């Protein structure tokens, strides 16, 4: 589903509704240059988002230099970011690595964030592109990993890893490649140790969607 918005400079922009993210939190890094497209620079910044528990998620956000002055130091400031969860492949160590970040469409500075508001929400409407992996932890917790392909305009797709828990994990374990799937949840950051060599481990961070609700929509079909 799409709607058309008119931007400040008069261009019409397609707003994609199959990939919607809102995160609220504190800016905890400076801006670092990512890349440039048609003269428009894009920069990365980290936002610390509180969970319901005591812990925090550090979420990378990609922002255009046209949205705000990226030369400023905004560390410690609170923001609300609306956008999309996007992926691209970066080639490193002789293989491709899936890099994920929130692509900001809007950013707003706020004085404070209410404790009663959801600070981290995502909705995805995509397609299962790998067979789900179902497993049980040593403590008996059920988990299923899903990889969703979420379409963008011009034939591009974002590949978003999702993790399901409990009965959602059991449900998702039966999904088939190619099935359309709707997902609601939050973006989480998770530290893990990557084996670099026989003696060396390196701490890395993975980003994924922690799923709170998912469903397979009934496609509109007509009998021939």
GIQUI-V818111 format. One record per pair of residues at least 4 apart in sequence whose C-alpha atoms are under 8 Angstrom apart, sorted by sequence separation. I is the first residue (numbers start at 0). GAP is how many residues later the second one is. If there is no record, write none. Layout:
I&GAP + I&GAP
//
This chain:
5&4 + 6&4 + 15&4 + 35&4 + 36&4 + 49&4 + 50&4 + 62&4 + 63&4 + 64&4 + 90&4 + 91&4 + 112&4 + 135&4 + 136&4 + 150&4 + 151&4 + 163&4 + 164&4 + 165&4 + 166&4 + 167&4 + 168&4 + 169&4 + 170&4 + 174&4 + 195&4 + 196&4 + 5&5 + 6&5 + 35&5 + 49&5 + 50&5 + 64&5 + 90&5 + 91&5 + 135&5 + 136&5 + 150&5 + 151&5 + 163&5 + 194&5 + 195&5 + 5&6 + 6&6 + 34&6 + 35&6 + 49&6 + 50&6 + 89&6 + 90&6 + 135&6 + 136&6 + 150&6 + 151&6 + 162&6 + 194&6 + 195&6 + 4&7 + 5&7 + 33&7 + 34&7 + 48&7 + 49&7 + 88&7 + 89&7 + 134&7 + 135&7 + 149&7 + 150&7 + 193&7 + 194&7 + 3&8 + 4&8 + 32&8 + 33&8 + 34&8 + 47&8 + 48&8 + 88&8 + 89&8 + 133&8 + 134&8 + 148&8 + 149&8 + 163&8 + 192&8 + 193&8 + 3&9 + 4&9 + 32&9 + 33&9 + 47&9 + 48&9 + 88&9 + 89&9 + 133&9 + 134&9 + 148&9 + 149&9 + 192&9 + 193&9 + 3&10 + 4&10 + 32&10 + 33&10 + 47&10 + 48&10 + 87&10 + 88&10 + 133&10 + 147&10 + 148&10 + 149&10 + 192&10 + 193&10 + 2&11 + 3&11 + 31&11 + 32&11 + 46&11 + 47&11 + 86&11 + 87&11 + 132&11 + 133&11 + 147&11 + 148&11 + 191&11 + 192&11 + 1&12 + 2&12 + 30&12 + 31&12 + 45&12 + 46&12 + 86&12 + 87&12 + 131&12 + 132&12 + 146&12 + 147&12 + 190&12 + 191&12 + 1&13 + 2&13 + 30&13 + 31&13 + 45&13 + 46&13 + 86&13 + 131&13 + 132&13 + 146&13 + 147&13 + 190&13 + 191&13 + 1&14 + 2&14 + 30&14 + 45&14 + 46&14 + 85&14 + 86&14 + 131&14 + 146&14 + 147&14 + 190&14 + 191&14 + 0&15 + 1&15 + 29&15 + 44&15 + 45&15 + 84&15 + 85&15 + 130&15 + 131&15 + 145&15 + 146&15 + 189&15 + 190&15 + 0&16 + 28&16 + 29&16 + 43&16 + 44&16 + 84&16 + 85&16 + 129&16 + 144&16 + 145&16 + 188&16 + 189&16 + 0&17 + 27&17 + 28&17 + 43&17 + 44&17 + 84&17 + 85&17 + 129&17 + 144&17 + 145&17 + 188&17 + 189&17 + 26&18 + 27&18 + 28&18 + 43&18 + 44&18 + 83&18 + 84&18 + 127&18 + 128&18 + 129&18 + 144&18 + 145&18 + 188&18 + 26&19 + 27&19 + 42&19 + 43&19 + 82&19 + 83&19 + 127&19 + 128&19 + 143&19 + 144&19 + 187&19 + 188&19 + 26&20 + 27&20 + 41&20 + 42&20 + 82&20 + 83&20 + 127&20 + 128&20 + 142&20 + 143&20 + 186&20 + 187&20 + 25&21 + 26&21 + 41&21 + 42&21 + 82&21 + 83&21 + 126&21 + 127&21 + 142&21 + 143&21 + 186&21 + 187&21 + 24&22 + 25&22 + 41&22 + 42&22 + 81&22 + 82&22 + 125&22 + 126&22 + 142&22 + 186&22 + 187&22 + 23&23 + 24&23 + 25&23 + 40&23 + 41&23 + 80&23 + 81&23 + 82&23 + 125&23 + 126&23 + 141&23 + 142&23 + 185&23 + 186&23 + 24&24 + 39&24 + 40&24 + 80&24 + 81&24 + 125&24 + 140&24 + 141&24 + 144&24 + 184&24 + 185&24 + 23&25 + 24&25 + 39&25 + 80&25 + 81&25 + 124&25 + 125&25 + 140&25 + 141&25 + 143&25 + 184&25 + 185&25 + 22&26 + 39&26 + 80&26 + 123&26 + 142&26 + 143&26 + 145&26 + 184&26 + 185&26 + 42&27 + 79&27 + 80&27 + 141&27 + 142&27 + 183&27 + 184&27 + 78&28 + 79&28 + 141&28 + 143&28 + 182&28 + 183&28 + 184&28 + 78&29 + 79&29 + 143&29 + 182&29 + 183&29 + 78&30 + 79&30 + 182&30 + 183&30 + 77&31 + 78&31 + 182&31 + 76&32 + 77&32 + 181&32 + 182&32 + 76&33 + 77&33 + 147&33 + 180&33 + 181&33 + 77&34 + 180&34 + 181&34 + 77&35 + 133&35 + 180&35 + 181&35 + 133&36 + 179&36 + 180&36 + 178&37 + 179&37 + 30&39 + 61&39 + 66&39 + 133&39 + 30&40 + 59&40 + 60&40 + 61&40 + 62&40 + 63&40 + 66&40 + 131&40 + 132&40 + 59&41 + 60&41 + 61&41 + 62&41 + 131&41 + 30&42 + 58&42 + 59&42 + 60&42 + 61&42 + 62&42 + 131&42 + 29&43 + 58&43 + 60&43 + 131&43 + 29&44 + 130&44 + 131&44 + 167&44 + 28&45 + 29&45 + 130&45 + 162&45 + 167&45 + 28&46 + 130&46 + 160&46 + 161&46 + 162&46 + 163&46 + 164&46 + 167&46 + 26&47 + 27&47 + 127&47 + 129&47 + 160&47 + 161&47 + 162&47 + 163&47 + 26&48 + 27&48 + 127&48 + 128&48 + 159&48 + 160&48 + 161&48 + 162&48 + 163&48 + 25&49 + 26&49 + 127&49 + 128&49 + 159&49 + 161&49 + 25&50 + 26&50 + 126&50 + 127&50 + 25&51 + 26&51 + 126&51 + 127&51 + 25&52 + 26&52 + 126&52 + 127&52 + 24&53 + 25&53 + 126&53 + 127&53 + 23&54 + 24&54 + 125&54 + 126&54 + 23&55 + 24&55 + 124&55 + 125&55 + 23&56 + 124&56 + 125&56 + 22&57 + 23&57 + 124&57 + 21&58 + 22&58 + 123&58 + 124&58 + 21&59 + 22&59 + 122&59 + 123&59 + 20&60 + 21&60 + 99&60 + 122&60 + 123&60 + 20&61 + 21&61 + 121&61 + 122&61 + 19&62 + 20&62 + 121&62 + 122&62 + 19&63 + 20&63 + 120&63 + 121&63 + 19&64 + 20&64 + 120&64 + 121&64 + 18&65 + 19&65 + 120&65 + 121&65 + 18&66 + 119&66 + 120&66 + 119&67 + 50&68 + 49&69 + 48&70 + 87&70 + 48&71 + 86&71 + 85&72 + 86&72 + 84&73 + 85&73 + 86&73 + 85&74 + 84&75 + 20&81 + 121&87 + 24&88 + 23&89 + 24&94 + 23&95 + 22&96 + 23&96 + 21&97 + 22&97 + 21&98 + 22&98 + 20&99 + 21&99 + 20&100 + 21&100 + 20&101 + 19&102 + 20&102 + 18&103 + 19&103 + 18&104 + 19&104 + 17&105 + 18&105 + 17&106 + 18&106 + 17&107 + 99&107 + 17&108 + 58&128 + 58&129 + 57&130 + 58&130 + 18&131 + 56&131 + 57&131 + 17&132 + 56&132 + 17&133 + 56&133 + 15&136 + 58&148
//
